[in-house]
Each structure stands twice: as C-alpha cells, then as structure tokens.
Amino acid sequence: MIIKKTISISILIFFIILFCGGILIQFLNEDMFKNTEWTPPVFIFTAAILCTINQKIRTIGLLLLAGAIGFSSEILGVITSFPYGGYEYTDKLGFKIFDVPIVLVCAWIIVSSFALDLISYLNIKKIFFPFIFASITTYYDLLTDPLMSGPLEYWVWNSESSGFYGVPFENFFGWFLVSLFISILPWKTWGNSLFPFASNILLPTFFITTSFVNKIYFPGFLGVIMIIVYLAVILRSKKLKLESPS
C-alpha cells in the first residue's frame, strides 16, 4: 500500500508540474520552454491515469472501454465526417492510428470520469443517467473544442464554419450521441478520491486560462461555471470523500 500511495502521489505531482508549465508558457517567453512538444499528449495521458487511480478493476475496464468507443468514433469521424463533421488531426498530439492520435483514448476517459464523478454526488434516478451523463460531457466539449481546434491547433476543420467559435454545431451533436452510447455501459461503481478530483479541477482550469489568454471569452466563462457547479455539488453532498489510496 505504501508503494501504491507513493506512485500515486508522484503521478499527481508530475501532473501538477505539467499543469504549471502549461499555464506559465502562456505568460512567459516561449524561448524558456523549448523542446516541449511532447507535453500535450503526456499531460492528457497523465490526467487519464489520475482518473483511474484508486478505482476498482471493473471501473478501470469500463473507462478503458469508454475510451475505446470514443476513439473508434474519432476514426469514423476522420474517415466519413460522421458524427462530428469533417476534420483532420495535426501532429501535435503525437502517435496516430488511422490518422487519429492514440491519446484521444485518454481524452474520452477524462470526460467520462468528470461526468461520473459529478453524477456520483447527485441523487438522480437511473432513467435520467444517460441524458445527464451525455449533457455533462458535451458541456465539457463546449469549453475544450474552440481551443483545441483554434489556438492549440490539435486539429483543423475541413470546411470553414461559423458554428461555435469555428466548431460546427454537428460536432456537439456527435459528442452527445457517442456519450449516450458510453453512458449505457454497466456503470455501477465509482470511487471518489483526490486523484480524479485533481484532474477534474486542474485540466479545465488550464483550458479556461488558455481561453481567456486567447480572448475566447465565452467558452472560458462556461468553464468557470462548470468548475463552480462541480465544487458546489461536491461541497453540498453528504458523500464528500476525497481520500488518497491508503
């Protein structure tokens, strides 16, 4: 247990270092951060690991399956333009399979984890779970996509569209649809802990900061609201439990 806790805390510290670097590079001279092209996929990968730490094996398996479903939908999207619209990934997210960065598996794990963590503090009827899950992940996408396809240049759209900061509205329909599919997986357990909490706070904070720095204000405000609601729900819940592994 001591070894597990040491490894877990070390991963969290590494994630915080990457987070701080990602924030500072936006305010300091970029020449101070040369040869950091490897950091975006590693940052996302580390966040996904935090989402799985302290989870049961069954839950980890479902998160990996959710990531695989999301990744498969990205491959379908790149090839056919369905369900997100036509787009192509750049090389900034690292190694690709079928022209889709493999780290996108982690991205879907992260948004699924955020939705599961938030819902775990809510008293909702099972019948509403798919709709709420898909709504949360799609809302998260409203924050990230204008940045990832904009100033971060992780992908480019094949056709110019006003949409939502250049993101076709079809994209958000696709996110909702794929998230609905992920939501019907047999989710039964979720472990609230410090590690997904850190990912759920720091990663959106990075995107919010990037949004404001690049004067993309509305998605940034949406992100602020998302974090405020997330924290308010947790603090009001009687199930508050953010322990690290013992």
N, C-alpha and C positions, 0 to 999 in steps of 0.2 A: 504493500500500500504506500509506503514511503517513496519507493521508486516511481510509482504511478503519479503520486502527487507532485514530485519533483519535475517529472517530464511535463506534466500538465501545466504547472506554473511557468516552466521555461518556455513552452509554446506561447502562453499568454504574454509573457514579457517580450518575446520576439515579435508578436503581433503588434504590441503597443509601440515598439521601436519602429516598425514599418509604418504604422499609423502616423507617428510623429514626423517621420521623414516625408511622408506623403503630404502632410499639412505644411511643413516648413518649406518644401521645394516650391510652393506656390507663392511664398513671400520673400524668399532669399534668392540670391544669384544662382541661376541654374548651373553655372560652371562649378559650383560647390558639390553638385550631385551628378557628376559624370559617371557613365557606365552603370546606370541604374535601370536599364531597360528590362531587366529580369524581375523587377519588383512588383509590377501589377499582377501577373499571374500568381506569384508567390504570396502576395497579400491576400488575394482571393482564396487560394488554397489553404492558407493558414486560418483564415476566418471559418472555412468549412470544417476544418479539423476541430476548432473550438466548439462548433455546433454539435459535434458527435461525442466529445469528451463527456464522460460520466453518464452516457446514455446506455440503455440496455442493448444487448446484441440485436434483438429483434428490431428495435427502433433504428439502430445504425443501418441494418439491412434495408429497412423501408426508406430511409433517407438516401441511401445509395441508389435504390430503385427509382426514387423520385428524380434524382439527378440524371439517371439513365433515360428516363422518359423525357425529361426536359431537353437533354442533349439530342435525343433522337428527333424531337420536334424541330430543333435547330437545323439538323441535317436536312430534314424535309423542307424547312423554310428556305434554306440556301438553294436547294435544287429546284423547288417548284414555286417559291414565293408564298406558299401557304403554310402556316396560317398568319404569318407576321407581315407579309409584304416582301418585295424584292430587296435583298441586301447582300453585302459581301463583307467578310471579316478581313481586317488588316492583319499584319504580323505582330501587333503589339501585345497580344495575349498568348503568344508562344505557340507550342506544337499543335498542329491541327490533324484531325481525322475527317476526311471528306469535306475539307475546307472549313471545318468548324473547330475552334480551339478546344482542346480537351478540358481545359479549366472551366468551361461552361457547365460541366457536370457539377462542379463546386458551387457555381453561381445559383443553380437551381436548388441545391442543398441549403444554401444560405437563406433564400427567400422562403423556402418551405419551413425551415427552422424558425424563422421570425414569426410566421403565421401560427405555427404550432405552439410556440412559446406564449404568444399573446393570447391565443384561444384557451390555453390551459388555465389561465387566470379568470376566464369568463364562464359564467353559468349559462350555457346555451343548450337548446335542445338539439339532439343528434341530427334531426332532419335539416337544421339550418347550417350544419357544419360545412358542407361543400361550398355553399354560397359565400359564407363568411371567409373561409379559407381563400377562395379564389379572389374575393374582393380585396383582401389584405395584400396578397402577392401582386395583384395588378396595381394597387395603390403604390406599393414599393417601386414598381416599374415606372410609374409616373415621375418619380424622383431620379432614377438612375439613367433611363434611356436618353433623355435630352443631353446628358453629359457624355455618356459612352459613345454615342454616335455623333457628338458635337466636338467640344474641345479635347476630350480624351482620345478621340479618333480610333476607337476599338473596332468600329465597323462603319461602312458607308451605305446609304440607301441608293438603290439603282435609279430611282427617279426622284426629281425634286418635288417636294410636297410641303405645303404649309403645315398641315396637321397640327401636332403639338410640339412646338419648337423643332420642326423638321421631321418629327416622328409620325408616320402615318397612323391614323386612328385604327386602322386594321390591325396594327401591331398589338394594341391593348386588348382588342377582341381575342386575338390569338393567345395572349397571356392568360386571359380569363378562361378560355376554353381548355388549354393544356393544364392549368391549375385545377380546374374542375376534375379532370381526369386523374390528377395526382391525389386529389382530396378523397377519392373513393377507395384508396388503398386502406387496408385494415389498421388504421392508426388506433391504438388503444392506450399506449403508454408514452409519456413524455417526462423527462427529468429536468426540472428547473434547477439551474446551477449558475455559478458565476461565469462560466465559460461561454455559453450561448448568449448570456446577458451582455458580456463584453462585446461580442461580435455584433449583437443587435443594436448597441449604442454607438460604438466607435465607427463601424462601417458607414451607417447613414450619416454620421457626423462628418466623415470625410467627403461624402457626396454633397452634403449641404454646404460645406465650406467651399468646395470646388464650384458649386453652382453660384454662390454669391461672388466669388472672386472673378468668375467669368460673366457676371452680370446677367445670369439666367435666374432671375429672382423668384418667379412663381414656383418652379419645382423645388427651389430651396425652402420656401415657406411651407410647401406641402411636407417636406422632410421634417421641418421643425414641428409641425403639428403631429406628424406620425410619432416622433420620439416623445412628445409631451403626453399624447394619449397612451402610448406604451407604458411610460413611467407611472402615469396616473392610475392605470388599470392595475399595475403590479402593487403599488403602494396602498390601494384601497382593498386589495384582495386579502382574505384571511389565510390564503395558501402561500403567502410570501415565503420563499425558500431559495436562497441563492448560495448554498454551501458549495465549497470545492470538494473534490474527492478526498476521503479520509483514508 
